[in-house]
């Protein structure tokens, strides 16, 4: 059944038929592959020369030449071994890291569904070209910046570009960016920009550039220059004083060269390289890949740490943490989408009489829902959301409250109509057939659209109380949903015509909670003299709430 909201939208132009295979090949040759061009592989000899250009290593090479000149071959061999060790370790670390990054890139290469010659085809995302018609469905990664020609309840996760933890709905006529993920609905879009011209490509271009020397590299380079200058000056002075005293020229030359060799700290580069290599190995054991050894030392020089919120300080998963009903309130425990947790009120479990209105609220939210949650595939996996993460969080909360599972609910209360959520209505309505043959109306949405007299038949005092509760929860950084229901005497002609005379069941507060280790990690940063700073695209109230809960700022100070 088509909702009135859908009927009132302007007619959409039919989706373009897509490119032919021949035209796609021509455009691929013209625009290039839909990927950020990887840097050219660095030849082995250039990697070796880069290691040898270190000022301290150049001092060692000079010392080696001097030892050969005076016939001190054992010292020359020792210095040569130090240089070879230092160069081998540095080059091996860079090569190993580059191979690991290449392997990760190959594993993450996505595919895309496009229309070619009027028929759908799945192709590697790297072969998508401007003008390709992309077919977007739940779980797809958008392969290129594209213009939407069609959109049906399309919801995108844009967190990797914006840091926003909540999915964003998109309508026909709007644009979608490469790298975003479809969490609900479907769409048809025409690729507008690929490769370096896409949003991801432009971001990647900003990350390119030469690496500045680390503080340790600068200090070692300065030490090398000072050693070289001081050694040369002392040797010249020593040589001149010997000649003044009438000593033989050959004797003073050998003595001055020996003094120069003795002044060079041959073991210092080896010790530094070994320490950095051990640090890189420890970091690799913890899942951090070091591409250049000096980067290990850079971490020790950090004084300010700018961190993202979504997925870094937080779990990156929506969780219901609080529910409010006209009768009772409850807090929910548990993490992620695992349907295990407790419902408590002021620290104690809810009594059966208190639990019933909460179950009614969460059952209606589970019915007015298009998502699902999947159990782990093995012991190492976690429960995952399929569809809108917010709706998956509602299913998890319903399971914690002991409501029937989604499959059973959909079997006993089959859906007979729906008015899907969109950015203009900010609410969703579904109609269900009950076991006794009646129609159940389930309605959820933003409080400002649901808590209205034209939607709800509740007393004004109750609506005012609900609005105050919704505002208080929003101020704490929660995303708040209002849920209502009714069983009309006659089945409404359309779902939108059922959106009046409803009874408020309550409010649901959802957030992306902080990771369990976030507060301790930030405290460790402060103890190490590092000042953490939060950078996020979220609403300021949400960001402030997470900052308070992780100890990043003190409550009420904003600092």
C-alpha positions in Angstrom: 0.0 0.0 0.0 1.3 3.4 -0.9 1.4 6.1 1.8 -0.1 9.5 1.2 3.3 11.0 2.0 4.7 9.1 -0.9 1.8 10.0 -3.2 2.3 13.7 -2.6 5.9 13.7 -3.7 6.6 15.1 -7.2 6.9 12.6 -9.9 10.5 11.4 -10.5 12.2 11.1 -13.8 12.8 7.5 -14.8 16.2 6.1 -14.0 18.7 6.4 -16.9 19.3 3.1 -18.7 23.1 3.1 -17.9 26.1 3.0 -20.2 27.1 0.5 -22.8 30.1 -1.7 -22.1 31.9 0.0 -25.0 31.2 3.5 -23.6 32.2 2.4 -20.1 35.6 1.3 -21.5 36.1 4.6 -23.3 35.3 6.5 -20.1 37.6 4.3 -18.1 40.4 5.1 -20.5 39.5 8.8 -20.3 39.0 9.3 -16.5 41.1 6.4 -15.2 40.3 3.8 -12.5 38.0 4.7 -9.7 40.7 4.6 -7.0 43.3 6.8 -5.5 46.5 6.2 -7.4 48.9 4.4 -5.0 52.3 5.8 -4.7 54.9 4.4 -7.0 56.9 1.6 -5.4 60.2 2.9 -4.1 63.1 1.1 -5.7 65.4 -0.7 -3.3 68.4 1.4 -4.1 66.4 4.6 -3.2 65.4 3.1 0.1 69.0 2.3 0.9 70.2 5.8 -0.1 67.5 7.3 2.0 68.9 5.4 5.0 72.5 6.4 4.2 71.6 10.1 3.9 71.1 10.4 7.6 73.8 12.9 8.9 75.0 10.6 11.6 75.4 7.7 9.2 77.3 10.0 6.8 79.7 10.8 9.7 80.2 7.0 10.2 80.9 6.6 6.5 83.5 9.3 6.7 85.1 7.7 9.8 85.2 4.4 7.9 87.1 6.0 5.0 89.5 7.5 7.5 90.2 4.2 9.2 90.9 2.6 5.9 93.2 5.5 5.1 95.3 4.8 8.2 95.2 1.0 7.8 92.9 0.4 10.8 90.9 -2.3 9.0 89.3 -3.9 12.1 87.7 -0.6 13.0 86.6 -0.1 9.4 84.9 -3.5 9.5 83.1 -2.7 12.7 81.9 0.7 11.4 80.8 -0.9 8.2 78.8 -3.6 10.0 77.0 -0.9 12.1 76.1 1.0 8.9 74.9 -2.3 7.2 72.8 -3.3 10.3 71.2 0.2 10.6 70.3 0.3 6.8 69.0 -3.3 6.7 66.7 -2.9 9.7 65.3 0.4 8.3 64.7 -0.9 4.8 63.3 -4.2 6.0 60.7 -2.4 8.2 59.6 -0.2 5.3 59.2 -3.1 2.9 57.3 -5.2 5.4 54.9 -2.4 6.2 54.3 -1.6 2.6 53.5 -5.2 1.8 51.1 -5.3 4.8 49.3 -2.2 3.6 49.0 -3.6 0.1 47.5 -6.8 1.4 44.9 -4.9 3.5 44.0 -2.8 0.5 43.4 -5.9 -1.6 41.2 -7.4 1.1 39.0 -4.3 1.3 38.4 -3.8 -2.4 34.6 -3.4 -2.8 32.3 -4.1 -5.7 29.4 -2.1 -7.1 26.2 -3.0 -9.0 25.8 -0.9 -12.1 23.5 -0.9 -15.2 25.4 -1.7 -18.3 23.5 -2.1 -21.6 20.3 -1.9 -19.6 21.1 -4.9 -17.4 22.5 -5.0 -13.9 26.1 -6.2 -13.5 28.4 -6.4 -10.5 31.8 -4.9 -11.2 34.9 -4.0 -9.1 34.4 -0.5 -7.7 37.6 0.5 -9.4 35.9 0.1 -12.8 33.0 2.5 -12.1 33.2 5.5 -14.3 31.4 8.9 -14.4 27.9 8.4 -15.9 27.5 4.8 -14.6 24.1 4.1 -13.1 24.6 2.7 -9.6 22.1 0.4 -8.0 22.2 0.9 -4.2 20.8 -1.6 -1.7 21.1 -2.4 2.0 24.7 -3.0 2.9 26.2 -1.6 -0.3 29.2 0.8 -0.2 28.7 3.7 -2.5 31.4 3.4 -5.1 31.5 7.1 -6.3 30.1 10.5 -5.7 26.7 10.3 -7.3 23.4 12.1 -7.9 20.3 10.2 -6.7 17.7 9.6 -9.4 15.5 7.4 -7.2 15.4 6.8 -3.4 13.1 4.7 -1.4 13.6 5.1 2.4 17.3 5.4 1.7 19.4 5.8 4.8 23.2 6.2 4.6 26.0 5.8 7.2 28.3 8.8 6.5 30.4 8.4 9.7 33.6 7.7 7.8 33.4 11.1 6.1 31.6 13.3 8.7 32.0 11.5 12.0 28.3 11.6 12.5 27.2 8.4 14.3 23.6 8.6 13.2 22.6 7.6 9.7 21.3 10.2 7.3 18.3 9.8 5.0 18.7 10.9 1.3 16.0 11.7 -1.2 16.0 11.8 -5.0 17.8 14.9 -6.3 20.4 14.8 -3.5 24.0 13.6 -3.8 25.7 10.7 -2.1 29.4 10.4 -1.4 31.9 7.6 -2.2 32.6 5.4 0.8 29.3 5.9 2.5 27.3 2.8 3.4 23.6 2.0 2.7 22.0 0.9 6.0 18.4 0.9 4.8 16.3 1.3 1.7 17.4 1.4 -1.9 18.4 3.9 -4.5 19.4 4.5 -8.1 22.2 7.1 -8.7 24.3 8.4 -11.5 28.1 8.5 -10.8 29.3 12.1 -11.0 32.9 11.9 -9.7 35.3 9.0 -9.3 38.8 8.4 -8.2 40.8 11.5 -7.2 37.8 13.8 -8.1 35.5 12.1 -5.5 35.2 13.1 -1.8 37.5 10.3 -0.7 40.0 11.1 -3.4 40.2 14.7 -2.3 40.7 13.7 1.3 43.5 11.3 0.2 45.2 14.0 -1.8 45.3 16.2 1.4 47.2 13.4 3.1 50.0 13.2 0.6 53.2 15.0 0.9 56.7 14.7 2.2 57.3 13.5 5.8 58.8 16.0 8.1 61.7 14.8 10.2 60.8 13.6 13.7 62.2 15.4 16.8 64.7 12.5 17.3 65.8 12.7 13.6 66.3 16.5 14.0 68.3 16.0 17.2 70.5 13.2 15.7 71.1 15.3 12.6 72.1 18.2 14.7 74.4 16.0 16.8 76.0 14.6 13.6 76.7 18.1 12.3 78.1 19.2 15.6 80.3 16.1 15.9 81.6 16.6 12.4 82.4 20.2 12.9 83.9 19.8 16.3 86.0 16.7 15.2 87.3 18.5 12.2 88.2 21.6 14.2 90.0 19.6 16.9 91.8 17.5 14.4 93.0 20.5 12.5 94.1 22.2 15.7 95.9 19.0 17.0 97.6 18.6 13.6 98.7 22.3 13.5 100.1 22.1 17.1 102.0 19.0 16.3 103.6 20.6 13.3 104.5 23.7 15.4 106.3 21.5 17.9 108.3 20.0 15.0 106.7 16.5 14.9 106.8 14.7 11.5 104.0 15.4 9.1 103.1 11.7 8.5 102.9 11.1 12.3 100.6 14.0 12.9 98.3 13.1 10.0 97.8 9.5 11.3 97.3 10.9 14.8 94.7 13.4 13.7 92.8 10.8 11.7 92.9 8.4 14.7 91.5 11.2 16.9 88.6 11.8 14.4 87.8 8.1 14.3 87.8 7.9 18.1 85.4 10.9 18.5 82.7 9.2 16.3 80.1 7.3 18.4 79.9 4.2 16.1 77.3 2.4 18.2 74.8 5.3 18.6 72.9 4.7 15.2 72.7 1.0 15.9 71.3 1.5 19.4 68.7 4.0 18.2 67.7 1.7 15.3 67.4 -1.3 17.6 65.3 0.6 20.1 62.9 1.8 17.4 62.7 -1.6 15.8 61.7 -3.1 19.2 59.1 -0.4 19.6 57.7 -1.2 16.2 57.5 -4.9 17.1 55.6 -4.2 20.3 53.2 -1.9 18.5 52.6 -4.6 15.8 51.7 -7.1 18.5 49.0 -4.6 19.5 47.6 -4.2 16.0 49.4 -1.0 15.1 51.4 -1.0 11.8 54.5 1.2 11.7 55.6 2.1 8.1 58.7 4.1 9.0 60.8 3.5 12.1 61.1 7.2 13.1 57.3 7.3 13.5 57.8 5.2 16.7 59.7 8.0 18.3 57.2 10.6 17.1 54.6 9.0 19.3 56.8 9.7 22.3 56.9 13.4 21.4 53.1 13.8 21.2 51.8 16.6 23.4 48.2 17.1 22.0 46.0 14.2 20.9 43.1 15.1 18.6 40.6 12.2 18.6 37.4 11.4 16.8 34.3 10.4 18.7 32.4 7.9 16.6 34.1 4.5 16.8 37.1 5.9 18.6 35.9 7.0 22.0 32.5 5.4 21.4 31.6 1.9 20.3 30.2 3.1 17.0 27.0 1.2 17.7 23.6 2.6 18.8 22.3 1.4 22.2 19.0 2.1 24.0 20.1 3.3 27.5 16.9 4.8 28.9 13.1 4.5 28.4 10.4 6.7 29.8 6.7 5.7 30.1 3.8 7.7 31.7 4.0 5.1 34.5 7.7 4.2 35.0 11.2 4.8 33.8 14.0 2.3 33.3 17.7 2.2 32.5 19.1 -0.6 30.3 22.5 -2.2 30.6 24.5 -4.1 28.1 26.7 -3.2 25.2 26.5 -3.4 21.4 23.7 -5.3 19.7 23.9 -8.4 21.9 20.4 -8.9 23.2 21.5 -9.4 26.8 21.1 -6.9 29.6 19.0 -5.8 32.5 16.3 -3.2 33.0 16.7 -1.3 36.3 15.1 1.6 38.1 17.3 3.5 40.6 19.7 0.6 40.6 17.1 -2.2 41.2 15.5 -4.6 38.7 12.0 -3.6 37.5 9.1 -5.4 39.2 6.7 -7.3 36.9 4.1 -4.4 37.2 6.7 -1.9 36.2 8.0 -4.0 33.4 4.7 -4.4 31.5 4.4 -0.8 30.2 8.1 -0.9 29.2 7.5 -4.1 27.2 4.4 -2.5 25.5 6.6 0.4 24.5 9.5 -1.7 23.1 7.1 -4.2 21.4 5.6 -1.4 19.4 9.1 -0.1 18.6 10.1 -3.6 17.4 7.0 -3.9 15.2 7.5 -0.4 13.6 10.9 -1.6 12.5 12.7 -2.7 9.3 16.1 -3.8 10.8 17.3 -7.1 12.2 20.2 -8.3 14.4 22.4 -11.3 13.6 24.2 -13.5 16.1 27.9 -14.0 16.0 29.3 -16.5 13.5 32.0 -17.7 15.8 33.4 -16.9 19.2 35.4 -14.0 17.9 32.5 -12.1 16.3 29.9 -9.9 17.9 26.2 -9.4 17.2 25.7 -7.2 14.2 23.0 -4.9 12.9 21.4 -5.3 9.5 19.6 -2.1 8.5 19.3 1.1 10.4 21.5 0.9 13.5 19.0 2.8 15.5 16.2 0.3 14.7 18.6 -2.5 15.5 19.1 -1.0 18.9 15.3 -1.0 19.4 15.2 -4.8 18.7 18.1 -5.4 21.1 16.2 -3.4 23.8 13.0 -5.3 23.2 14.9 -8.6 23.6 16.4 -7.4 26.9 12.9 -6.6 28.1 11.7 -10.1 27.3 9.5 -9.1 24.4 8.8 -11.8 21.7 11.6 -12.1 19.2 11.1 -10.1 15.9 10.4 -13.3 13.8 7.6 -14.2 16.2 6.2 -10.7 16.3 6.1 -10.5 12.5 4.4 -13.9 12.3 1.7 -13.1 14.9 1.3 -9.4 13.8 2.0 -9.4 10.0 2.5 -5.9 8.5 -0.4 -4.8 6.3 0.8 -1.2 5.4 3.5 1.3 6.2 4.4 5.0 5.8 8.2 4.9 5.9 10.3 7.4 7.7 11.7 10.3 5.7 13.4 13.6 6.5 10.3 15.7 6.1 7.9 13.7 8.2 10.4 12.5 10.7 8.2 9.6 11.7 7.2 6.2 10.6 3.8 4.3 10.8 3.1 0.7 10.3 -0.2 -1.2 10.3 -0.4 -4.8 11.6 -3.1 -7.5 11.7 -3.6 -8.8 15.2 -4.4 -12.4 16.0 -8.0 -11.4 16.8 -8.5 -9.8 13.4 -8.1 -6.1 14.4 -5.6 -3.6 13.1 -2.8 -2.4 15.3 -1.2 1.0 14.5 2.4 1.4 15.6 4.0 4.9 15.3 7.4 6.2 16.1 9.4 9.3 15.3 11.0 12.5 16.6 9.3 13.9 19.7 8.6 17.2 18.0 6.5 15.5 15.4 4.8 12.8 17.5 4.0 14.8 20.7 1.3 16.9 19.0 -2.4 17.1 19.6 -3.2 16.2 16.0 -1.3 12.9 16.4 -2.0 11.9 20.1 -5.3 11.8 22.0 -3.6 12.0 25.4 -4.3 14.8 27.9 -2.3 18.1 27.4 -0.7 17.6 30.8 0.8 14.3 29.7 2.1 15.7 26.4 3.7 18.6 28.3 5.4 16.2 30.7 6.6 14.1 27.7 8.1 17.1 26.0 10.0 18.1 29.1 11.4 14.6 29.4 12.4 14.6 25.8 14.2 17.9 26.1 16.0 16.7 29.2 17.2 13.5 27.5 18.2 15.4 24.3 20.3 17.8 26.5 22.2 14.8 27.8 23.2 13.9 24.3 20.6 11.2 23.6 18.7 10.7 20.4 15.1 10.5 21.5 12.2 8.7 19.9 8.5 8.9 20.8 6.3 5.8 20.4 2.5 5.6 20.2 -0.1 3.1 19.2 -3.8 2.5 18.8 -6.3 -0.2 17.8 -8.9 1.7 15.6 -12.4 0.3 15.2 -11.9 0.2 11.4 -8.9 -0.3 9.3 -7.5 3.1 8.1 -7.5 3.5 4.3 -3.8 4.5 4.4 -1.1 4.4 7.1 -0.9 8.2 7.2 -4.7 8.5 7.9 -4.0 6.3 11.0 -1.7 9.0 12.4 -4.3 10.6 14.7 -6.0 9.6 18.0 -3.0 7.6 19.1 -2.0 6.8 22.7 1.5 7.7 23.8 3.5 4.7 25.0 6.6 6.5 26.0 10.1 7.8 25.0 13.2 5.9 24.1 16.7 7.4 24.6 19.4 6.1 22.3 23.1 6.9 22.1 26.4 5.7 20.9 28.0 4.8 24.3 31.7 5.3 25.1 34.0 2.3 25.0 34.7 0.7 28.4 38.4 1.6 28.1 37.9 5.2 26.8 38.0 6.9 30.2 41.1 5.0 31.3 42.8 5.6 28.0 42.2 9.4 28.2 43.4 9.4 31.9 46.6 7.6 30.8 47.1 10.3 28.1 46.8 13.0 30.7 49.2 11.2 33.1 51.7 11.0 30.2 51.5 14.8 29.7 49.3 14.5 26.6 46.3 16.8 26.2 43.4 15.0 24.5 41.0 17.1 22.3 37.7 15.8 20.9 37.0 16.6 17.2 33.6 15.4 15.9 30.8 16.3 13.5 28.1 15.4 16.0 25.7 17.8 17.8 27.5 19.8 20.5 25.2 18.4 23.2 26.1 14.8 22.1 29.8 15.6 22.0 29.7 17.3 25.4 27.9 14.3 26.9 30.5 11.9 25.6 33.3 14.2 26.8 31.9 14.3 30.3 31.3 10.5 30.5 34.9 9.8 29.3 36.4 12.4 31.7 37.6 14.5 28.8 35.9 17.6 30.4 34.4 18.1 33.8 30.7 18.3 34.0 29.4 21.8 33.7 32.8 23.4 32.8 32.9 22.6 29.0 36.7 22.5 29.3 
